[in-house]
């Protein structure tokens, strides 16, 4: 015999917002690492700017750790299906979450296809830049695309939900 756990919609909303904020910070961290490597090659002699970039990366990392703990704390108040599978009880929040996942798939597929096509034009500036990327940096760009394309639509769709 199983008992059904009723979860308050505000708890699911908080979990979804914190999860999206965590995704935004992780995406910023991944894209910031690639940007740092790119700027390091250009601004080799300017140590002040590189120091500012290192400090901002550290701040984003600390914010990401805080957001991770807040997300895990809010995950205790929702059903485990919401945490592992993204199944939320509230219809609108479930819609927002699934919309975020759809954006992830479509946007990531588009970016991968675009990189594939642009890398095929040999001799152009864009193809040379893409081919000079290391695999690790390319993965970071794709990961940042994934996290941004989930977090931004979810945060946008949840922006005025407290007003209701």
matplotlib code that plots the C-alpha trace (Angstrom):
import matplotlib.pyplot as plt

x = [0.0, 1.5, 0.6, 0.4, 2.5, 0.9, 3.4, 2.6, 3.0, 5.1, 7.7, 7.8, 8.1, 11.0, 12.7, 12.2, 13.5, 16.5, 17.2, 17.1, 19.2, 21.8, 21.7, 22.3, 25.3, 26.8, 26.3, 28.0, 30.9, 31.4, 31.2, 33.3, 36.1, 36.1, 36.0, 38.9, 41.0, 40.2, 40.9, 44.1, 45.5, 44.5, 45.4, 48.5, 50.2, 47.2, 47.3, 44.7, 41.9, 43.0, 42.9, 39.4, 38.3, 39.8, 38.1, 34.7, 35.1, 35.7, 32.6, 30.5, 31.9, 31.0, 27.5, 27.1, 28.0, 25.5, 22.8, 23.5, 23.0, 19.8, 18.5, 19.3, 17.6, 14.4, 14.5, 13.7, 10.3, 9.3, 8.6, 11.5, 9.9, 10.3, 14.0, 15.0, 12.5, 11.2, 7.6, 6.0, 2.4, 1.5, 0.4, 1.9, 5.2, 5.3, 4.6, 7.4, 9.9, 9.1, 9.3, 12.8, 13.8, 12.4, 14.4, 17.5, 17.0, 16.1, 18.7, 21.5, 20.7, 20.7, 24.1, 25.7, 24.3, 25.5, 29.0, 29.0, 28.1, 30.4, 33.4, 32.9, 33.7, 37.5, 39.7, 37.2, 37.8, 34.9, 36.0, 39.6, 38.4, 36.2, 38.9, 41.4, 39.0, 40.1, 37.6, 37.4, 36.5, 34.0, 32.3, 32.3, 30.5, 27.9, 27.4, 26.9, 24.4, 22.5, 22.4, 21.5, 18.8, 17.1, 17.5, 16.6, 13.1, 12.2, 13.2, 11.3, 8.1, 8.3, 9.0, 5.5, 4.1, 4.2, 1.9, -1.0]
y = [0.0, 3.3, 6.7, 9.6, 12.6, 16.0, 18.7, 22.3, 24.2, 26.8, 24.2, 22.9, 26.5, 27.2, 24.0, 24.8, 28.4, 27.3, 24.5, 27.0, 29.5, 26.8, 26.0, 29.6, 29.8, 26.5, 27.7, 31.0, 29.1, 26.9, 29.7, 31.9, 29.3, 29.3, 33.0, 33.2, 30.9, 33.0, 36.3, 35.0, 34.5, 38.0, 39.9, 38.1, 41.2, 42.8, 41.1, 43.4, 42.3, 38.7, 39.1, 40.5, 37.6, 35.1, 36.8, 36.9, 33.2, 32.5, 34.5, 32.6, 29.3, 30.2, 31.3, 28.0, 26.0, 28.1, 27.6, 23.8, 23.5, 25.6, 23.4, 20.2, 21.7, 22.5, 19.1, 17.6, 19.2, 17.8, 14.3, 12.3, 12.0, 15.8, 15.6, 12.6, 12.7, 16.3, 15.2, 18.0, 17.8, 21.4, 21.5, 24.9, 24.1, 20.8, 22.6, 25.1, 22.4, 20.4, 23.5, 24.1, 20.5, 21.0, 24.2, 22.3, 19.6, 22.0, 24.7, 22.2, 20.3, 23.5, 24.7, 21.3, 21.3, 24.9, 24.0, 21.0, 23.1, 26.0, 23.7, 22.3, 25.7, 25.2, 28.3, 30.7, 32.5, 30.7, 27.2, 28.0, 29.2, 26.1, 23.8, 25.4, 24.7, 21.8, 19.1, 20.0, 23.7, 22.6, 20.4, 23.4, 25.5, 22.8, 22.4, 26.1, 26.1, 23.2, 24.9, 28.4, 27.0, 25.3, 28.1, 31.1, 29.9, 28.5, 31.7, 33.7, 31.7, 31.8, 35.6, 36.8, 33.7, 35.3, 38.1, 35.8]
z = [0.0, -1.0, 0.3, -2.0, -1.0, -1.7, -2.4, -2.2, -5.6, -3.9, -3.0, -6.6, -7.8, -5.5, -6.6, -10.3, -9.9, -7.9, -10.4, -13.3, -11.4, -10.8, -14.5, -15.4, -13.1, -14.4, -18.0, -17.1, -15.5, -18.6, -21.1, -18.9, -18.9, -22.7, -22.8, -20.4, -22.5, -25.6, -23.9, -22.3, -25.8, -26.8, -23.7, -22.6, -21.1, -19.3, -15.9, -14.3, -16.7, -16.3, -12.5, -12.7, -14.8, -12.4, -9.4, -11.2, -12.0, -8.4, -7.4, -9.9, -8.6, -5.0, -6.1, -8.0, -4.8, -2.8, -5.4, -5.5, -1.8, -2.0, -4.8, -3.0, 0.1, -1.9, -3.5, -0.1, -0.2, -3.6, -4.7, -5.9, -9.3, -9.6, -8.7, -10.9, -13.8, -13.8, -13.2, -11.2, -9.8, -10.7, -14.3, -15.2, -13.5, -15.3, -18.5, -17.8, -17.0, -20.1, -22.2, -20.8, -21.8, -25.3, -25.7, -24.6, -27.3, -30.1, -29.4, -28.8, -31.9, -33.9, -32.5, -33.2, -36.7, -37.2, -36.0, -38.3, -41.3, -40.5, -39.9, -43.4, -45.1, -45.1, -45.2, -43.6, -40.4, -38.7, -39.7, -38.6, -35.2, -34.8, -35.8, -33.4, -30.5, -28.3, -27.7, -24.1, -24.9, -27.5, -24.9, -22.5, -25.2, -25.8, -22.0, -21.6, -24.5, -22.8, -19.4, -20.8, -23.1, -20.1, -17.5, -19.5, -20.8, -17.4, -15.5, -18.2, -17.9, -14.1, -13.9, -12.9, -11.1, -7.6, -8.8, -9.2]

ax = plt.figure().add_subplot(projection="3d")
ax.plot(x, y, z, "-o")
ax.set_aspect("equal")
plt.show()
